[in-house]
Amino acid sequence: MTGARIRRHGHTHRPGSSDASEIGIAHLIGEAGEPAFLNGCYNDPGNEVLTDPTPLQFYLTAGHLNLVDVDGETILAYGRHELTIVGDVIVPLGSWGLPVFQLPALYRFPTSRPYHGHDEYGGFVSGRLYKNGYFVKGVA
């Protein structure tokens, strides 16, 4: 097609200043170089109902990351972005309402956000991602 402008898929979902190499890259909680599990939480190993569990992970689905200071923690400017958090995680008794993991400053939002899901039996599970980056299950 002579003279036609080719539009790549990524350009329709992200602002021009975002890094296309980051979109869709899974960050597996608990893996080397990624956020650690907190408060005794861990990936669900599976059972007779959930035979193929998904490791807990997050990834950038659209937009661009925050601008952070050289310390890696101070957010200088929030980027407009969206995250997906998925996975099967075990939260020990007594740890409901406590953080499961903490997002790096690059991915945090200026306000808290609800993240809801379900357990392997189809039961509703509430969760929230706080502006300090803590992801907590068991709160609305």
C-alpha positions, -999 to 999 in steps of 0.1 A, spaced: 0 0 0 18 30 -12 14 61 9 -7 43 35 0 49 71 5 18 91 -9 19 126 5 -5 151 -17 -20 178 2 -5 207 -2 31 194 -40 29 198 -38 21 235 -10 42 249 0 78 249 30 87 227 54 91 256 49 56 270 75 28 267 60 1 245 85 -24 257 69 -23 292 33 -29 282 21 -65 288 53 -76 306 44 -97 336 60 -89 369 58 -121 390 54 -114 427 81 -131 447 105 -136 418 141 -122 419 140 -85 412 103 -82 417 82 -72 447 82 -97 476 52 -114 492 44 -99 525 27 -112 557 31 -149 549 12 -148 515 23 -170 487 12 -183 453 -15 -209 454 0 -243 446 -33 -256 433 -58 -283 445 -85 -306 431 -107 -276 422 -79 -252 410 -56 -275 390 -37 -248 370 -32 -218 393 -18 -185 379 11 -170 398 3 -136 413 15 -108 389 9 -73 377 15 -57 343 10 -24 326 -19 -25 302 -19 11 289 -2 44 294 31 54 308 49 50 341 54 75 369 84 98 369 104 89 400 134 105 417 168 88 417 160 72 450 134 51 432 107 59 457 98 96 454 72 101 428 78 134 409 49 131 385 22 105 381 19 89 346 -15 81 332 -16 44 331 -36 13 339 -25 -19 356 -38 -54 356 -33 -76 387 -40 -113 384 -32 -145 401 -41 -171 426 -26 -163 460 -29 -178 495 -35 -153 523 -30 -170 556 -56 -168 584 -49 -136 603 -34 -119 573 -66 -108 556 -66 -70 555 -28 -69 555 -6 -62 525 1 -91 501 28 -71 482 39 -35 475 41 -21 440 72 -2 430 67 36 429 69 36 391 35 18 390 16 35 419 -15 57 415 -23 90 433 -54 74 449 -64 40 461 -83 16 438 -105 -14 443 -94 -47 427 -120 -74 431 -118 -110 421 -130 -144 431 -117 -176 447 -115 -210 432 -151 -217 442 -165 -186 426 -168 -166 458 -163 -128 456 -130 -115 471 -126 -78 477 -92 -61 474 -76 -27 472 -45 -12 458 -35 18 481 -17 48 468 14 37 489 15 7 466 2 -19 490 -21 -45 475 -45 -58 502 -70 -86 500 -101 -87 522 -109 -50 521 -133 -31 499 
